[in-house]
Amino acid sequence: MSLNKLVSTSVKTAFLLALSLLIFQPSTASAKYASYVVEVSTGKVLHSVNADTRNYPASLTKMMTLYMIFDALKKGDLWLHEELVVSRRATWQPPSRLGLGFGQTITVEKAIYALVTKSANDVAVTVAENIGKTERAFALKMTSMARKLGMKRTIFRNASGLPHRGQMSTARDMSVLARRLMKDFPQYYHYFSTQKFEYGGRTYKNHNKLLSNYDGADGIKTGYIRASGFNLVASVERDGRRVVGVVFGGKTSKRRDKHMAQLLNKGFTKLTGKTQYAKMDNKAKSKRKSQQTATRVIPGQAIARTSPRHSWAVQVGAYHKPHLAANLAEDALEKVSKIAKNGKVRVVPLRQRRGKTVYRARIVNVTKKEAFRSCRVLKRNRMDCMETRAQGPIEVALND
């Protein structure tokens, strides 16, 4: 073949390739606006625009990936500290990602944090391949689960939400998924409130800015690809009433967040008859922070003292971050709640010789018999466990 002919063929091939990308790559113009607000407990629709219009879910897809993880944890097919192996295919995923290496491992719990905060695509594929053997098989399971949950117009083709012409969902369906995450896995829902996640020496902030600037927000997920625009599913609780809002097709993340706040305000106004505000003032932030702190028993927070009979504890691990220890203890307590009926979560600090502090995750306020029985159950669930007796009565929070 002559040089001129070879060049001509190469140019033609490149042109056809570029043309095919223009034809088959979804464009920004294909993003369609949709929004939906619903009260969680009653299912009352407070706002609806294009609720059943199919759109690209983008990283809202990871809500279903997380649902599948929680379902496997509940069934005992996974456990929080199980190591997931990273495939070569997972390392090839485009950003956003953690930058996992081939053959590396990541625990299930760290994978959860990475999906919630960083929305890491390499982690999504790792989860899919470890649960479903292949991402395609996992996506089929995701779609099957969506049907069981009542998501009638949703199809999943991958675990990450990266562009795929066949992967579609609706605002109504995503609200269904959010509500089922709360109802089916209340013991794991707290992960969606995580604002920061540390991994590999780096700190990753949650993309959901409403967590820090909208009073009562405690989740749930953002999403973006060019074809979808900026998407968001948000959950907010105020005065004992919870609503979920969904927005598809935002022009920018800031405009999407502002619009979501306006929709949530209108929703709460309909429910309560009182005007609602988007931003938290300093007083509201302080109140929310104190409420969040009070729900987890940490050193110095104690209010009441237990009886000597309940001065035993179950220790399930230790971390360098108190919130990780609290999460582990909460998960353990959920597994033995029928045994340790009066059990409380407590994080106990231990200062090491080098000046660093580790935080021990414990279930306190249990009897000796309850401690040993609980440990047997936790060990069967492949969780580290040790019975220990406290020196004197244990302090616990009255409202926990």
N, C-alpha and C positions, 0 to 999 in steps of 0.2 A: 504494500500500500504506500502511495506517495505521501510526502510530508504535507502537501497542500490538502490532500484528501483526508488525511488523519486529523489535521487541524479543523477542517470543515465539519467532520463527524463529531469531534469533541465539542465544538461550539454548539452544534445542533443538539447534542445530548444535554449540554448545560442549560440551553434554552428551554428544552422540554421539561427538565427537572424543575427549573424555576417556575415555569407555567403551572406544573402540577402542584407545587407548593401554594401558589396563589389560589388555585381552584379548591384544593382540599383542606387547606389550613383555615379553620374558622377565624373570621375577622372580628374586630372590635364592634363593628356595626351589627353583628348578629346577636349581641347581648341585649336581652329584653328586660325591662323593668318589671318587678313584681314585689309585692309586700303583703305581709300577713301578721296579724297580732291576735293571740288567743289566750284566754285565761286557762291555766294549767289544770286546776282542779275540776272545773265544770265543762271545759271545752267550748265555752262561749266565745264566739268570734267577735272581736272588738274592732277589727279593721281588715279589709281584704281588697286587693287590687291585683288582678291577673294571678290569682292564687294557684290556678291549675295550669298555667302556661309552663311548658317545659323549657328549662334553661340548663346551661352547663353548671353543675354544682361547684366545680373547682375543689378547693380543699375542704369544703363542707363535707366532701366524701369521707374525710377522715373521721367524722362523727360515727359513720357506720363501721369503719375499721376499728374504732375504739369500742363500739358496741360488741363487735365480734370478740375482741380481747376480753371484755368484761364477762361475756357469756362463757368463754372458755375457762376463765378464772372461777366463775360460779360453779361450773360443772366439774372442776378439778382437773381439767385437761391441761391447764397452765397454772403456774404459781408465780407470784410477783418477783421472786429472785431467780427465776429460771433464766438461763442464758440462751439468747437467740443468736444463731450463727448467720453472719452476713455473707451473701453470695456475691460473685463477681458482677452479676446483673444489677444487684442493688446498688453497688458502688458507681454504676454508670448513670444513675438518675440525675436529672438536672436540678438546680436549686429550686426551692430551698432544701438544704440538706445539712446533716451533721458532719459529713465527710468521713463516713465509716470506711474502713479498709477491708479488703477481701480476706475472709477467714477470721475476722475480728468477731467478738461477741458483745451483745448489749443485753442487759436484763430487761425483763418484761416491764418492770416499773419505770425504768429509765426511758424505755420506748414510749410508754404512755406520756411521760412528761415531754418528750421530744415532739410527739404528735400534737399535743395540746398547745405548747408554746411556740416552738420553732416551726411546726408544721413540716417536719422533715420528710422529704420524699424517699430518701434511701432507707429511712426507718420504716416507712409504710410498706415498702416492698419486702423488707426483711421480715416484718410481722406476717405479711401475706404468705410468703414462701414457707415460713416455719409452721404456720397453722394449716394452710391449704396445699402445701407441696409446691404449687405454682401460683403465680399471681392470677392467672386466668381462672383457675379452679376456685381460688379464694373469692374472686369477683362474682362468680356464679353463686357461691354461697351467700355473698352479700345481697345479691338480687333476690334470692330465695327468702332470705330473712326479711328483706324489705316488704315482700308480699305478705308474709305472716304478720308483720306489724301494721299492715293496712296502708302501706305506701304504694298506691295503685299505679302511679305514673313515673316510677323511678326505675332506672336500669343502671347497673354498675358494670364497668369494663376493666377498672383497675382499682387499686387500694389507695391511691394518692390524690386523685382528682386532676392529674395532668391531662392535657387535651386529648380527647377521644370523641369522635363524632357520635358514637352510640351511647355515651354516658350522659344521661339526662335526669333531671329531677324537677320538682316544683316547690314553691314556697309552702304550700299546704303539707306536702310530704315531709319536708324538713322540720316543720313544726311537730309533726307526729313523731319523728325520730327523736327530737329533743325531749319531748314529754316522756317517751318510753325509756330514754336513758335515765331520767330522774326516777321514774316509777320502778323500773326493773332492777336498777343498780344504785340504790341510794348510798350504799357503802363505798362506791367508787366515784360518785358524782363530784366530790370535793376536788378531784384532780383538775376540773375545768376552771377552778378559781386560781390556779397557780399563775403567779405573775412573773416569776423568774425561775430559770432552770439552769443548773451548772453542769457542764460536761466537758471533759477534756481540757480543763483549765480555762474554759470560756463561759460566760454568762449569757443566756439567751432570754430575751424578754418576750412576753406574750404579745401577739399581734393585736389582741382584743383590748383596745384602749378604754372601752367602757368600764372595764374592771376597776379602773382607777379614777374615772371622772363622772360616773353615773351612780347615784345612790341606790344601793340594793342589788347592783349587778354582780352575778357570781358565775358567769359563763356566757357563751359556750364555745363558738368557733367562728373564725373568719375564713375567707377564701377569695382567691383571685387568679384568673388567667385572662388573657386579652379577650377571649370569646365570651366570657361571662361578665366582665366588669368586676366591681368590688362587692362581694357577698358577705353577709353576716347573719348568724343566728345568735340572738341574745336572750338571756334569761334574767329576770329581775324579780326580787321579792320585796314587798313593802307592806308593813302592817299586817303580816300574815297572809297576804294575797300575792300570788305569783303569776306572772305573764311571760309568754315567749313571743319574741318578735323575729320576723324573717325579712331580710331585704336582699333582692337580687338586682344586679345591674347598676350598682353605684358608679358614678363617674370618677370619684377619687375616694380614698379611704376616709379622709376627713369629712367630705360631704356625705358619705354613707353613714358615718357615725352620728353626725348631726341630725340627719334625717331619721335614723333609728331612734334617737333620743326623743325627737318630736312625736314619732308614732307611739312610743311607749308612754310618753306623757299623756297623750290623748286616750290611750287605753286605760291607764289608771284613773284618769278623770272620769271616764264613763263608769268605771267600777265604783269609785268612791264619792263622786260628785264634788271632789275638791281639786282645785288646780294643781297640777304637778309641774316640777321644774327639772330641767335637764342636768344641770351641773350641781355637784356637791359643794357646799360651803365648808369651811374649815371645821365648824362644829359638827356637821354631818359626817365628815371624814373621821374625826376623832371618835364619834359615837360608834361608827361602823368598825373602826379598828379595835375598840375596846370590846365590842360584841364578838368579833372574830377571835380575839385573844382568849375570851372567857370560855369559848367552846372547847378549847384544848387545854388540858391541865399541864402547866409548865411550872418550873421552880419559882417560888415566891408568890404564886397565885392562890395558894391554898386558903380555904376558909374554915373547913371543919376537920375534926380528927376522928378517925375510925376507932372501933373497939379493938382490944388486943386480939380477940378471936379472928378478926379479919386483917391481921397484920402481915399476911403473906402476900407475895407478888410473883408474877410470871414475867421473866425477862425474855424478849424475843429478838433482841439485836441492839446494835449501837451505830450511830451515825455522827458525822461531824456537823450536821445541820439539824437543829431541833425539829423543823417541820417534817423532815424525812422520818425521824424517829416516831413522831406523832402519827404519821400516816401508817407506818408499819404496825404500831400498837393498835390503831383503830381497826386495821384489817384483821389482826389476830383476835381482837375482842369480838368482832362480828362472827368469827368462826366458832367461838366458844361461849357465845352469849347465853345459851341454855344452861351451861354449867356454872359460869361465873356471873350469876344473875345480878350481883351487886358490884361487879367489876367496873373499874374506872381506868381511863387512859392517863398515864403520867410519864412525862419526860424527865429523867434524872441526869443531871450533868456530872461528869467526872473529869476533873482537871488532871492532865497527864504531866509527866516530869518535864517535857519540853515546852510546857506552857500552853499547849493546845487543849481544847476541851472536846470530849466526846459526849454524846447524848444517848443515854440508854433508854430504849423503848420498853415500857413495862405496863402490865395490867395489874393494878393494885386493888386493895379492898376485897381480897379473897381469903378464904380459909385454906388451911394446909391441904385438906382433901381436894378442894376445888383447884388449887394450884397444880397438884400432881395429875389430876384428871385432865385438866386443860392442856398440860404439856403433852400428855399422850396423844390427844386429839391433834394438836398442832404439829407434832412430829410426823403423824400419819399424813398430814397435809404438806410435808416436806418443808416445814418452817423450823428454824433453830429455836430452841426453847430451854429455859433453865428456871427451876423453882428456887425462890430465895425468900428468906425471912428478913423483914425489916427490923431495925433496931427501934422498938417501941411502936406506938400507933402511927399510922400513915395519914398524912394530910391529903384531902381531896377537895375538889370544888363542889359546892353544894348544888350548883345548877348544871352540872355535867351529866 
